[in-house]
Amino acid sequence: MIGQRVGPYELVELIASGGMGSVFRAVRVEAEFEQQVAIKLVRPGMNSREVLHRFLRERQTLARLHHPNIARLLDGGAAADGSPYLVMEYVEGTPITRYCDDGRLTIDQRLALFVKVCAAVQHAHRNLIVHRDLKPSNILVTSSTDDRRGEAIDAASGTGRMPEGEARRPAGDVQPGGGDGAGEPMLLDFGISKLLDDTSDASMTVTALRFLTPRYASPEQVLGEPITTSSDVYALGVILYELLCGRPPYDLAGRTTEQVRRLVCEADPARPSDVVARERVSSIPEDVWWTEAVALEVSLAAPKQS
């Protein structure tokens, strides 16, 4: 499909493919200025009523969000075959956990990025929007001082790749709350989000279960119960835990659905201080124990409602 026209855009490169569709890097060709964008297309043969409805919901959702740390919806329309497409801000970056580890960021630097992510999620919640699929691959960190090609992420699937032959260099010296060399997190993929004031389709809760990522899913999500803003708060807690420890609170690899449900809903995660390697603990300031308490509290399975 490279070179194909989609509306006023020309597809330049396949970024990645997911179960629902593909994301391409594209350029606008019907304009006096050059504009690089990301275009999400439905996978051929997948343009069922359910998929098309999901694309329409995503377009409606993104149009309501205006925040510096949320990837913007720029355009949208229908391709020649009638399938809808979304034109989004093209983001080059690295998943937040990998960015922090590659750059060996301190606790303060990690928290500075995390606070910005929380602000973006809060903005969505104020617009009655729940993300429902918060995870590191949907939070890319960009850097204005970094001229490398970032990791391209499929916002529909969370998969990514590094261009062949390229290697990352360490992140810049990030100052808490911003500063020279500070990375900027960008929140992607509201594709399975649900507008809290939209009750026209009760089946969306069940449908979305097929697209969530179990590692970051809240108890109510794995149980198929109604989802609220608390689900995003839980996912943020898991991400914060992973930023502190280098791994998520639960090891769900190879687990059955029932095992995942028992772990997420009944088991308490280990304290971050018990997980972090001995040599790393010695370099962590005292205020990390307060941070640890926050991460542990929001990642516990007890409260399910705001």
C-alpha positions in Angstrom: 0.0 0.0 0.0 3.1 2.2 0.1 2.5 5.1 -2.3 -1.3 4.8 -2.2 -3.4 7.9 -1.7 -5.8 8.1 1.2 -7.7 11.3 0.9 -5.1 14.1 0.5 -2.4 11.9 2.1 0.2 9.6 0.5 1.3 6.5 2.5 5.0 6.5 2.9 5.9 3.8 5.4 4.2 1.0 7.3 4.8 1.7 11.0 3.2 -1.4 12.4 0.1 -3.6 12.2 -2.3 -4.7 14.9 -5.3 -7.0 15.1 -7.6 -4.3 14.0 -5.6 -2.5 11.4 -2.4 -0.8 10.4 -0.8 2.5 11.0 1.2 4.3 8.3 3.5 7.3 8.2 2.1 9.5 5.6 2.5 13.0 4.1 0.0 15.5 2.9 0.3 16.0 -0.8 -2.5 18.4 -1.5 -1.1 21.4 0.3 1.5 24.1 -0.1 3.1 22.9 3.2 4.6 19.5 4.1 2.9 17.7 6.9 3.9 14.3 8.3 1.1 12.4 9.9 0.1 8.9 11.2 -2.8 7.3 9.4 -4.7 4.4 11.0 -6.5 2.1 8.5 -8.8 -0.8 9.0 -7.1 -4.1 8.1 -8.5 -5.5 4.8 -11.3 -7.9 5.6 -11.8 -6.4 9.0 -14.2 -3.6 8.1 -17.1 -5.2 9.9 -19.8 -3.1 11.5 -18.1 -3.5 14.9 -14.7 -2.3 13.7 -16.2 0.6 11.8 -18.1 1.6 14.8 -15.0 1.5 16.9 -13.2 3.8 14.5 -16.0 6.2 14.6 -16.0 6.2 18.4 -12.2 6.8 18.4 -12.6 9.8 16.1 -15.3 11.2 18.3 -13.2 10.7 21.4 -10.0 12.2 20.1 -11.8 15.2 18.8 -12.7 16.1 22.3 -9.2 16.0 23.7 -6.9 19.0 23.6 -3.8 18.5 25.8 -0.1 19.0 25.1 0.6 15.4 26.3 -2.1 13.7 24.2 -1.5 12.9 20.5 -3.9 15.0 18.5 -6.5 14.0 16.0 -5.9 16.0 12.8 -8.3 14.7 10.3 -10.4 11.7 9.3 -12.5 10.4 6.5 -13.4 7.4 4.3 -11.0 5.7 1.9 -12.0 4.7 -1.6 -13.5 1.4 -0.4 -15.6 3.2 2.2 -13.4 2.2 5.2 -12.8 5.0 7.6 -9.4 6.3 8.5 -8.0 8.5 11.2 -5.2 11.0 10.7 -3.3 11.6 13.9 -0.2 13.5 15.0 2.9 11.5 14.1 4.8 10.8 17.3 8.4 9.6 17.4 9.4 8.4 20.8 10.2 5.6 23.2 7.9 3.8 25.6 8.2 5.6 29.0 9.6 2.6 30.9 12.3 2.0 28.3 13.1 5.7 28.0 13.7 5.9 31.7 15.8 2.7 31.8 17.9 3.6 28.7 18.6 7.0 30.1 19.1 5.7 33.7 16.8 8.4 34.9 16.6 9.1 38.7 13.4 8.7 40.7 12.7 12.4 40.5 13.1 12.4 36.7 10.8 9.4 36.4 8.2 11.1 38.6 8.5 14.3 36.5 7.4 12.4 33.4 4.8 10.4 35.3 3.1 13.5 36.6 2.7 14.8 33.1 1.1 11.5 32.1 -1.3 11.8 35.1 -2.2 15.4 34.0 -3.1 14.1 30.5 -5.2 11.3 31.9 -6.9 13.8 34.2 -7.8 15.9 31.2 -9.4 12.9 29.6 -11.4 12.1 32.7 -12.6 15.7 32.9 -14.0 15.2 29.4 -15.7 12.0 30.7 -13.3 9.8 28.7 -11.7 6.7 30.1 -8.6 5.5 28.2 -9.0 1.8 29.2 -5.7 0.6 27.8 -3.0 2.6 29.6 0.4 0.9 29.2 4.0 2.0 28.5 3.7 1.4 24.7 0.9 3.9 24.7 3.0 6.5 26.4 5.8 7.6 24.2 8.5 10.0 25.4 9.9 12.3 22.8 12.9 14.6 23.1 13.6 17.8 21.1 17.3 17.3 21.6 17.3 13.8 20.2 17.7 13.7 16.4 17.5 9.9 16.2 14.5 8.0 14.7 12.3 7.0 17.6 10.6 3.7 18.1 7.5 3.6 15.9 4.5 2.4 17.8 1.2 1.1 16.5 -1.3 3.0 18.6 -3.9 0.4 17.7 -1.9 -2.6 19.0 0.9 -1.4 21.2 3.5 -3.1 19.1 6.6 -1.3 18.1 9.9 -1.7 16.3 13.3 0.1 16.1 14.5 0.8 12.6 17.2 -1.7 11.6 20.8 -0.6 12.2 19.9 2.2 14.6 20.6 2.4 18.3 19.3 4.6 21.0 21.6 7.0 22.8 21.1 7.9 26.5 18.4 10.4 27.3 19.3 13.9 28.1 19.7 15.3 31.6 16.1 15.6 32.7 15.3 18.1 35.4 12.2 17.3 37.5 9.2 19.1 36.1 11.0 20.0 32.9 14.2 21.7 31.8 16.8 21.3 29.1 16.9 17.8 27.7 13.6 16.8 29.4 11.6 14.2 27.5 7.9 14.9 26.8 5.5 12.1 27.3 2.7 11.7 24.7 -0.4 9.6 25.4 -1.6 7.5 22.5 -4.6 5.3 21.6 -8.0 6.1 22.8 -9.2 3.4 20.5 -11.1 1.3 23.1 -12.0 4.2 25.3 -15.6 4.7 26.4 -17.4 8.0 26.8 -18.9 7.8 30.3 -22.0 9.8 29.3 -22.7 7.5 26.3 -24.9 4.6 27.2 -26.2 3.8 23.8 -24.1 0.6 23.4 -23.9 -1.5 26.5 -22.0 -4.2 24.6 -18.9 -2.0 24.4 -17.7 -3.1 27.8 -17.7 -6.8 26.7 -16.2 -5.9 23.3 -13.4 -3.9 24.8 -12.3 -6.8 26.9 -10.9 -8.4 23.8 -8.6 -5.5 23.2 -7.2 -4.8 26.6 -3.7 -5.7 27.9 -4.1 -8.0 30.9 -0.8 -6.8 32.6 -2.3 -3.3 33.1 -5.9 -4.3 33.3 -7.8 -3.4 36.5 -9.9 -6.0 38.5 -13.1 -4.7 37.1 -11.7 -5.0 33.6 -10.7 -8.7 34.0 -14.0 -9.4 35.6 -15.9 -7.8 32.8 -17.6 -5.3 35.2 -18.5 -1.7 34.4 -15.4 0.4 33.9 -14.9 3.9 35.5 -12.0 6.3 35.8 -10.7 4.0 38.6 -9.6 1.6 35.9 -7.2 4.2 34.5 -6.0 5.1 38.0 -5.2 1.4 38.6 -3.2 1.2 35.3 -1.3 4.3 36.3 -0.4 2.6 39.5 0.9 -0.4 37.6 3.0 1.8 35.4 4.4 3.7 38.3 5.3 0.4 40.0 7.1 -0.7 36.9 8.9 2.6 36.6 10.2 2.1 40.2 10.9 -1.6 40.0 11.6 -2.4 36.4 8.8 -4.9 36.3 5.0 -4.9 36.8 3.5 -6.0 40.1 2.2 -9.3 38.8 3.9 -11.9 36.5 1.0 -12.9 34.1 3.1 -14.5 31.4 1.7 -17.9 30.5 -1.2 -17.6 32.9 -4.7 -18.8 32.1 -7.6 -16.3 32.1 -8.7 -17.7 35.5 -5.2 -17.4 36.9 -5.0 -13.8 35.8 -8.3 -13.0 37.4 -7.2 -14.6 40.7 -3.8 -12.8 40.8 -5.2 -9.3 39.8 -8.3 -9.5 42.0 -7.0 -11.4 45.1 -3.2 -11.3 45.4 -1.3 -8.3 46.8 1.8 -7.2 44.9 5.2 -7.3 46.5 6.4 -4.0 47.9 8.6 -2.2 45.5 11.5 -2.0 48.1 11.4 -5.9 48.1 11.7 -6.1 44.4 14.4 -3.5 43.6 17.9 -4.9 43.4 20.1 -4.3 46.5 22.6 -2.0 44.7 19.7 0.1 43.3 18.1 0.5 46.7 21.2 2.0 48.1 21.1 4.9 45.7 17.4 5.6 46.1 16.5 8.7 48.2 14.3 8.5 51.2 11.3 10.0 49.5 11.0 6.9 47.3 9.3 5.2 50.2 6.5 7.7 50.0 6.3 7.1 46.2 6.3 3.3 46.9 3.3 3.7 49.2 1.4 5.5 46.4 2.3 2.9 43.8 1.3 0.1 46.1 -2.0 1.7 47.1 -3.2 2.4 43.6 -2.2 -1.0 42.3 -4.0 -3.0 45.0 -7.1 -4.7 43.9 -9.4 -3.4 46.6 -11.3 -0.3 45.5 -13.0 -0.5 42.1 -14.9 2.8 42.1 -13.9 6.4 42.3 
